[in-house]
């Protein structure tokens, strides 16, 4: 049988060391968890860990440094859910306007 159309989003030959959860919406936007080869962990939407970063360990959200991130889901309205850990405990977030 014929293979489906495939599009490489990211690989572990450069900045990313390994991948965790992945989600995709109806428009084909992909978000994923990844461990960085240089250390650290985050949620990204493409192959560039700087330009395509959504949130990563060490970022500051609402005045607090993120110590852990966990991907939730991406919906068809370009909204992403994710959870973080920080000094005040676990929080759940919604990020609006995730782009292609």
N, C-alpha and C positions, 0 to 999 in steps of 0.2 A: 504494500500500500504506500501511497505518497506520504511523505513527512509533512507536518503542518508548517506554516510560515513561522520561523523562529527569529527572535530579536534579542541579542545579547545585551543585558542591562549592566552587569558588572561581573568581574571575576577575581580570583585570588592570585593573579600574577603580578599585582602591583601593591596598591595601598591597602587592600582588604586581605585579611588573613583567613577569615571564615565567615559564614553566614548563618543566621538564625531564621526566624519567621519571615515570611514574605506574603504580601497581599497585592491584589490587582483589582482595579475597578472596571466598569463596563467600557470606559474609553481607552483602556489599555495602560493607564498610569500604574506604575509599580513602585511600591515602597518595601524596604527590607531592613532587618537588623543585621549589623555586621560588627565583627571585631576587626580593629585596624592592625596592620602589620607593625606599626610604630607604637602600639599600645592604645588602649581605650576602646570604647564601644559606643555605638549610636544607631540612629535610624536615618536612612538615606533614601534618595529617590533617583540615583544615577551613579555613574562610575567615578565621579570626582568627590572625594571625601570632604572637601572644603566647600565647593560650589553647590553640591547636591545634598549637603547635610540638612536635616530637619531639626534634630536635637541629638546631643551626645553627652556622655558623662563628662562632667567638668563645666558644662554650660550653666548659666544662671537663669532660672525661671522664677518669676515672682519674688525676686530677692533671695533666692536660695540656690545653692550649688547642687546640681543633679549628681547623685552617686550611682544610680542604676536606671536603665531605661528598658521598657518592654513594649513592643509593638502591639497595638490593638487591631483596628480594622480601618480600611480606606473605603469611604462610600462614594456614590456616584455624584455627589455635590462637592467633590474635592475637599472633603473634611476627613481628617485622620484622628483616630483615638490612640492614645498611648498612656502608659503609666510610668511614673518616676518614683524613685526613692530619694530622700534628702534628709536633712537634720530633723525636720518636723514630721517625718514619716512618709507614708505612701500617698501619692496623689494621682488622680486621673485627669487627663487633659484632652481637649479637642483643638486641633490645629486646622484653621480654615485656609482655603486657597492654595492647596498643594498643587504645584504646576507640573506640566508634562516635561 
